Amino acid sequence: MKAWIMEKKKTQRAEDLTPGAEFKEAYSKWQKTLTEWRRCQSEFKDPAKRKAAKEKKAEEAKKKLEEEKSAMIEAGDEEGAKKLEDEAQAKAEAQENEQEVDLENLDVMAVEDILDVGGGEPLFANFTYEDWTLLSTRYELHLLLHSFKKDLNDPDRPSFELKHLGYYYNKYYRKNWNFQQFGVPEFDDLIDLIKESVSLDSATGHPKADAAVDVDLESFIKLTEDNRRERQRRIDAGDETARLKFTRPQAPTRPGPAQSGGGYGKGGGKGKGAPAPAPSYAQKRPYAPPAGGSYGGGAKQARTNYGGSYGASPSSAYLRR
């Protein structure tokens, strides 16, 4: 019986699993950070925005310097205030003479400020749609796996079967898991694209997070940029298999204005001047519920914690423990 229960735990979905408060807080922080990164790249790509951002940064630095100088002068350290001003001036001059940074020769994992690796250029300056998609996938799967383990709080179930990934992804993020968008045949191929963030357990085949739950968010940017550079080197060497072929979601289309005579507009598939069909709802009969107020007249069976349909058998009680 114990072995049977353990097997059911590993193979059935946890239908009553609910995303916890820590997940919601972490995901909200991620969304805000991701928006800020996207804005930073947009500003860098736009000369006008780049200039405005540079001026804003300089103004903030100047304000901070004045505050620190005032504090030193009030404390009687005028010499220290003068030294601080000289250091700030020297730093500003060095930045003016700074050459454009070659991202490809950077030690990506050693970068201290991902928003400015030199000359105001962010580490992710060359990110494309595919890179941002992989970045989000890295973090979302990382957070999902850690949150599943914490929210379920069952030492026998640290993860789940790969076939249930779509179910849990939708439960936590309220959106569908679209594996086809990555343009790869197997999940192992996706793992290669997000390596060092998510992997498959060698014993169970279940997905697992490779980093600690509280890992710095910037590490996901660094891993994504490192992976991008690796792919680019392979493409430059003539390896076309390294080129990503993602499918972008299609923008929703709006129906055109109705043609005179009841048609559906240009290209709508109806002939010009064709009469409009009667609304389908007008042809339907009112719905009459079955007798007894339920399907078949019987009471609906309660579901187990793990998605089983075992009715009131004794084994259900063990599964709920």
N, C-alpha and C positions, 0 to 999 in steps of 0.2 A: 504493500500500500504506500509506504514511504517513497519508494522508487517511482511509483506511478504518479504520485503527487508532484515529485520533483520534475518529472518529465513534462507534466502539464504546465508547470510554472515556466519552464524554459521555452515551450512551444506555443503557448496561447497568449493572446493579448491581454493586457491589464486594462479592462474596459473602464474601471472606475478611477483611473489615474487622473489627477488634477494638477496642472502647473502651479508650483508654489510661489510664494511672494519673492523669494530670492531670484528665481528665474525671471520674473517680471521686472524686477529692479535691474538685473544685469542686462536684459535685452533692451530695456529702455535706454540705459547708458550707452550700449553699443550703437543703437540707432542714432543717437545724438552725436556720438563720436564720428560715425561713418558719414553723417551729413556734413560735419565740419571738415573732414578730409576731402570730400568731394568739392566743397566750396573752395578749399585751399588750392586744389588742382585747377579749378576753373579760373580763379584769380591769377594764377601763375601763367596760364595759357593765354589770357587776355592782357595785352600790354597796358591798357588803361587801368584795369583792375589791379595788375601787378604794381603799377606805380602808386596807386592809392593805398594798397596794402603796405607797401614799403614806407610810405609817408606816415601811415598810422603807427606802424611799428617803431619808427624813429621818434615819433611824438611820445609814445608810451615810454620808451627808453629814456627820453629827456626828462619826462615828468618824474620817473622813478629816481633818476640821478639827482634831481633837485630836492626831492624828499629826503634822500640819504644824506646829501650835503647839509641840508638844514638841520637834520638831527645831529650831525657831527659838530656843526658850529654851535648849536645850543648846548652841547656837551663840552664845549671849549676846545674841541680838536680841530682847529682851523687848518692845521698842516695836513691832517688826514683828509679833510674835505678837498683841499687843493690837489692832493695826490690822487684822490678818486676821480676828480674832474680830468686830470691829465691822462689817466688810464682809459677813461671813456673816450677821450679825444683820439688817442692812439688806436683804439679798437675801431672807431668809426672810419679813420683814414685807411686802416688795413682792409676793411670791408669794401671801401670804394675802389681799391686797387685789386680786389679779388677777381681772379679769372673764373670763367664759367666752368662749372664742375662737370667732369666726365663720370656719369653715374656708373658706367660699365666697369670702371676700375676701382670702385669703392668696395670696402669690406662691409657689405650690407648689414651683417649681423652686429657690427661694432658701431653703427651709426648712433649718435647720442640724441640728435634732434631730427626726427623724421620730417618735420615741417620745414626744415631749412638745413640742407646738407652743404650749403654754400651759395651765396648770391641770391638767397631767397627761394632756391629751388627745393621743392619737397621731394622726398625719396620716391614717391609714387607719381612723379611728373609724367612718366610715360605709360601709365596704366591706361588700358583700353576697356571696352565693355567686358571682354572676357576676363580680364584681371580683376575687375571689381566683382564680377560674378563669383570667381573662385575665392576671393577674399571673404565675401559674405558666406559662401558655402563652408569654408574652413571654420569660421566662428560659429555659425548656426549649428553645425553638427557637433562641434566641441561642446557648446552650451547644452544642447539637447541631451547628449549622453551623460553629462554630469548631472543635469537636472533630473533625468529619468531615475538615476541611481538614488539621488537624495529624496525625491518626492515619493517614490515607491517604498523606499526604506525596507527593502527585503534583501538580506545578504545572499540569498539563494539566486537572486536575479539582478546582477550588476549591469546587465545589458539585455539586448533583445535580438531576436532573429532578424536577419537582413530583410526578409520579406515583409516585416512589420514596420520598416523605416517610414514608409509613406503615411501610415496611420498615426504614428507618434509625431511625425513632423507636422502634420495637419493639426493635431490636437494642441501642440504647443504654439505654433506660429500662425495658425488660422489661414494657411495657404497650402496649396497642393505641392507635393514633392514631384518635380519634373526632371526625371533622370535623362530623358531623351534630349534635353536642351544641350547637354555636354557633348553630344556627338561621338560617344564612345560605346563599344559593344558591351563591356562588362564593368561591374562596380570596381573591380581591381584596377581598371584603367583610370577611373576617377580618383582612386586612392593615390595613384602615381602623381596626379595633378595637385593633390592637397597633402602630400606626404609631410610627415612630422607634425601634423595636426590631428589626423584621424587615421586609424588602421583597422585591420581585422584580426581578432584574436586567433592565434594559430591553433588553439585547442577546440574552440567552439565555432569559429567562423563569425562570431558576433562582432559588430563594430565597437570600437573603444576609442576614447580620447587619449591622445598621446601626451598632452600637457596638463599641468595642474589646473584646477578650476579657477584659481585666482591669478593666472598668468597675465602679464601685462598685455593690454590690447595691441600695443605697438608691435609685439612679436608677430602678430598675424600679418601685418603690413610687410615686415621684413622677410618673412617666409614667402609671401606672395611675390615680392620683388625679386628675391633670390631665384625662385622658380621661373619667373619671367625671363631673367637674364640667361638662365640655363637653356630654356627653349630657344631664345634668340640666337645663342651661339650655335645650336644645332641647325637652325634654319640657315644661318649664314654659311655653314659648312655644307649645305646642300641637302640636309635631312628634312624633307617636306612632311614627314610623319609627325614632326614636332609642332606643326602649325595647328592651332586650335580652330575647330569648325563648329562653333556654338550656333544654336538656333535662337534667334531673338524673338521675344513674344510679339505677336502682331498687334498693332494699335487697333482699338475697336473702331468699326466703321459705322457711320450714321446713315440712316436711310435718306434718300433724296426726296425732294418735294413730290407730292403725288401729281401724276399727269391728269389733265382734264379727261373726264370720262371714266375715272376710277382706276386707272393703271397705277403701277407701283414705281413710276419714275424711270429715268433712263437706265437701261440695262437691267431692269427688274424682272425681265422674263415674261412680261404680259404685253400683249399687242396693244398698239395705240388705240384708244377709244373703247377698249374692252370693258364691259361692265364689271364693277367691283363685286367680288364674291361676298355672299352673306357671311356675317361674323359666325365663327364656328360655335361660339357659345350659345347662339340662338337655336342651334339644332340639337343641343344636348338636353336630355331629360333630367329633371331634378334627381339628385342622389338620395337614395333611400337606404339608411343603415340597416344592417342585418338585425333580426330580432334578437333581443337580449343585450344590445348595446355593445357587443364585441364580436370579433371574428370567431364564428363557431359557437358563440354563446358561453364559452368557458372563460375562467379567469386566466389572465396572462401569467406565465410562469416567471418567477424571479430569476434574474441572471446571476451567475456566479461572478466573483471578482475577476476571473481570468477569461471571461468570454465564453465559457462552456455552456452547454445546453443539456445539463444532466438532470433537470427536474428536481425532485426532492430526494434523490438518492443519498445515502450516507456519505459518499465521497465528497459531495458538495460542501458539507460542513468543514471537512479538512481543508479544502481549497480556500475557504474564506478565512481560515486562521492565518 
